[in-house]
Amino acid sequence: MLEQQKIRPASIVGPTGSIMTLRDLPKRNTRRWVSRRKAEVVAAVEGGLITIDEACERYNLSIEEFASWQRAYDQLGMPALRATRVQYYREKLSH
């Protein structure tokens, strides 16, 4: 029996509240990962625009790196994804 293919949405509500499509995702060659871009990738995966495997391949991320973004975003929001605040938010997440 063939597995039924999941239908992907054409758009989702992004982390800033605006509508996001595949065209709105960060560029594949993104080198500067500001918190908004990380949150957009997390929202795209959670909203079904792309799979976690596609996100990791597209942005050359490990599953662990993506999972750390997702955990931080889900628990504390976009500010937790700021690189300058990583230690502060890691402490908050571990409590």
Buried (B, 14 or more C-beta within 10 A) or exposed (E): EEEEEEEEEEBBEBBEEEEBEEEBBBEEEBEEBBBBBBBBBBBBBBBEBBBBEEBBEBBEBEEEBBBBBBBBBEEBEBEBBBEEBEEEBEEEEEE
